[in-house]
Structure formats: C-alpha cells, structure tokens
Amino acid sequence: MEIPQTLHKRIDRCAEHVFQGLIPNWVANGFTPQGYSLESLTLEWQPNPVGRVRLLTQCRQLYTLCHGTQSGALSGFEDTIAKLFQFIIEHYYVDHRWIFSLNDDLTVKDTQSDAYALAFVLFSFSHYYQLTQDARALDFIEGTDQFLNDTMRHPAGGYQEAYPVPTGVRRQNPHMHLLEGFVAAYGVTQDKKYAGRIVELCELAHRAFVEPKNNTLREFFNDDLSLDSETGHLVEPGHHFEWVWLLHQTYAITGREQDLALADRLWQQASQYGMANNGGIYNAIDGNTLLPVDQEKRIWPLTEYLKACCVAAIPMADKIQRIDDALRFLEAHYFIDKGRWIEYLDAQNNSKGYPLPGTTGYHIFLGLAEVLKWRHSHI
C-alpha cells in the first residue's frame, strides 16, 4: 500500500517546522556565547532563567544536533556541536564523575550523579562519536558505563536513582533511558557488554516494571521494586509508546522474541486506553482501572506515539491512518509559527501557556526523524 500524497505533504510540513524552524531558532536564541544551551525560552524565543543549567539539557541538545547532522536533515551546526561537547566535558565532569547541574552563573549547583542524566551522556556521546569520530567520546562512554556498573548498581536490580544520595522512590524512567543509551553505545562500539546491559534491562522490565495482570508499565517503586503504595498505580501512555519503539531497537541487537511480544502488549494497552477521544495522548492513566487520571496532554507523548506507530506490528493502512492523525493533531494543536510549539495542553486542547523547555526538542526531533525513516523505507 502506497503512502498517500496528502500524508507526504503533511510529513514535509512537519519536518520543515522542526528542521528549518525549531532547531535553527533554538540554536540562534537558546545557545550562549560560551557554547551551552539555556534551560528554557519564552514563546517569543527570549531567555527564561529557571535557576539551573542541567547536564541532561545539554546532552539532549547535543544528541539532536548530532543525529540531525548525521542524517542530513541539518547542516551548518558543526561549530555549535564542537563547542557544546567541550562545554559538557569541562563543566559537568567533576572529580571523575558527572554532576547534575550548574547555577545560571555556571558555578556548580547540584553534585549528584543522576542515572537519568547519565543515560543521556551515553546516548548523546554515542551520536557525537558517530558524527565526529572523536575518540574522547568513546572514553567517556566507557567511563560512564563503568561508573554505573561499579557505583550505581542496586542490589534489588537495576540502578540507583542517584549517587551519592539515592532518592526514596525508584522509577522505571531512568532505566528506560539507560536502555536507550546502551542501544546507542552498542551501535557505535559493537561491544558485547552493552548487549548484555540491554538484556538485563529488558529482563527487568519483564520482571518488575510491567504489571502482568493487565500489561501496564508502572512508574514508581519501593527500594525492592515493589509498587509504591501512593503512586504505584500510575501509568504514562507516552512511556508505553517509548518502550514499544525501544524494544524494537533492542530486538535488532538481541533477537529476543519475548521483547517484541512485550512491545505488542504495551502497544495494545496504550493505544486502547491512553488516547483521548478529542485527540492527543493522556498524561497518565490508572494502571488498575485503566481510566484516565490526568487528561491533560504534554507534547512528548504524541511524538513517542509517532515513533511507536512506525515500528508497531499493525496493518499498513492502520499505520498510515495513525501517523496521519497524529501529525494532523501536531499541526492543529502543538505547532505554531517559526518552529515554536505548545508544550502543554489542557484536557480540552487549550494551551496552558508553558514556556519552551530545552529538553523537549529531542522528543520532537526524534519523532519526526522516525517518521521520515519510515517513509523512506516505503518509497
């Protein structure tokens, strides 16, 4: 079945919004002379100081620029990429480990090593190496993996949330992104130890993160990975879709059929219970009742849904319709002019007036990049 011309045109418009609008405007307005990205901008592309400058934000920006350049969707950002990488390794790597954040004046703010942020060191540095062949990136990937393995392993499985002071509640989310990071690290090194890390995290999803009675991915856990009594019922459909896409990436490395089967189950639940009747993806549903508990809608779950649509084992006609519907909703409710976007909708699809976070471009970019990849594979 051929992709309709109407969908081709919609894909092209959305890609133009991201690659010729959002990313160039963020670099022009959100990057500083020192080479780092601001945490947030207003809807008018003006600085919006939030009191911290996180490692996570810098790594997501580095990934987006590197992957976009590698794919040919972006050009002319080589100097920006080089300065950003240098800024990251000079300012966030302190006493042989990664720190969480700086103050707005670039003094050290939070010295915790955060598992979620370390996942994006692995992810972004892998793409930086793929683009530049800068061997320093491989050294940092190796060192980050060693730090995680030697210092942040949790005896109940998986990784501590942070070092040296772990948080009380454990989450699946950092593990999901560590899986993404190890997939990227394996991609540029072919090192079998990263394949081993991938299998471990997939096994953890089967054992602890996915509730087997109704195949819902839970978010919050006690130290022993039992469900947290207050928040263990919460399910984020966007993370369901993110795992669907990731499990297809891991399958290409491990060949584990059980992970594809899990992806199918996660897809079924999120596509049935996580999508609002008036469009978009709920922020959260109750994993026990499968009813929505937060009907508002950030933009990133929809871009994760796009990624999942591209790989899900569904009929081509259904896939085309879903991608077209999602892109139409993006155009109608999230994308505005000059690459700007609405970060947060209420349940009635009205903007909540949020500023633009420096971390969201990664989601939007990768969603559109996967749609472009899917289209290319069907031409």
SULGIBEL-V332504 format. One record per backbone hydrogen bond with DSSP energy under -0.5 kcal/mol. NH is the residue of the N-H (numbers start at 0). CO is the residue of the C=O. If there is no record, write none. Layout:
NH_CO + NH_CO
This chain:
7_3 + 8_4 + 9_5 + 10_6 + 11_7 + 12_8 + 13_9 + 14_10 + 15_11 + 16_12 + 17_13 + 18_14 + 19_15 + 20_15 + 21_16 + 22_17 + 24_20 + 25_21 + 26_22 + 27_23 + 28_24 + 29_25 + 30_25 + 30_26 + 31_35 + 34_31 + 37_29 + 40_355 + 41_45 + 44_41 + 47_39 + 52_101 + 54_99 + 57_53 + 58_54 + 59_55 + 60_56 + 61_57 + 62_58 + 63_59 + 64_60 + 65_61 + 66_62 + 67_63 + 68_64 + 69_65 + 70_66 + 71_67 + 71_68 + 72_67 + 73_67 + 80_76 + 81_77 + 82_78 + 83_79 + 84_80 + 85_81 + 86_82 + 87_83 + 88_84 + 89_85 + 90_86 + 91_87 + 92_87 + 93_91 + 93_96 + 96_93 + 98_91 + 99_109 + 99_111 + 100_109 + 101_52 + 102_106 + 105_102 + 108_100 + 109_100 + 112_162 + 113_111 + 114_160 + 117_113 + 118_114 + 119_115 + 119_116 + 120_116 + 121_117 + 122_118 + 123_119 + 124_120 + 125_121 + 126_122 + 127_123 + 128_124 + 129_125 + 130_126 + 131_127 + 132_128 + 134_132 + 136_133 + 137_133 + 138_134 + 139_135 + 140_136 + 141_137 + 142_138 + 143_139 + 144_140 + 145_141 + 146_142 + 147_143 + 148_144 + 149_145 + 150_146 + 151_146 + 151_147 + 153_157 + 156_153 + 159_151 + 162_112 + 165_163 + 169_220 + 171_218 + 175_171 + 176_172 + 177_173 + 178_174 + 179_175 + 180_176 + 181_177 + 182_178 + 183_179 + 184_180 + 185_181 + 186_182 + 187_183 + 188_184 + 189_185 + 193_190 + 194_190 + 195_191 + 196_192 + 197_193 + 198_194 + 199_195 + 200_196 + 201_197 + 202_198 + 203_199 + 204_200 + 205_201 + 206_202 + 207_203 + 208_203 + 209_204 + 210_208 + 210_215 + 211_209 + 213_210 + 214_210 + 215_210 + 217_208 + 217_215 + 218_233 + 220_169 + 221_225 + 224_221 + 227_219 + 231_227 + 233_230 + 234_284 + 236_234 + 238_235 + 239_235 + 240_236 + 241_237 + 242_238 + 243_239 + 244_240 + 245_241 + 246_242 + 247_243 + 248_244 + 249_245 + 250_246 + 251_247 + 252_248 + 252_249 + 253_249 + 254_250 + 256_254 + 258_255 + 259_255 + 260_256 + 261_257 + 262_258 + 263_259 + 264_260 + 265_261 + 266_262 + 267_263 + 268_264 + 269_265 + 270_266 + 271_267 + 272_268 + 273_269 + 275_279 + 278_275 + 281_273 + 282_293 + 282_295 + 283_293 + 284_234 + 285_290 + 286_232 + 286_284 + 289_285 + 292_283 + 293_283 + 296_344 + 298_342 + 301_298 + 302_298 + 303_299 + 304_300 + 305_301 + 306_302 + 307_303 + 308_304 + 309_305 + 310_306 + 310_307 + 311_307 + 313_311 + 318_314 + 319_315 + 320_316 + 321_317 + 322_318 + 323_319 + 324_320 + 325_321 + 326_322 + 327_323 + 328_324 + 329_325 + 330_326 + 331_327 + 332_328 + 333_328 + 333_329 + 334_329 + 335_339 + 338_335 + 339_336 + 341_333 + 342_340 + 344_296 + 345_349 + 348_345 + 351_343 + 355_40 + 356_354 + 357_38 + 359_356 + 362_358 + 362_359 + 363_359 + 364_360 + 365_361 + 366_362 + 367_363 + 368_364 + 369_365 + 370_366 + 371_367 + 372_368 + 373_369 + 374_370 + 375_371 + 376_372 + 377_373 + 377_374 + 378_375
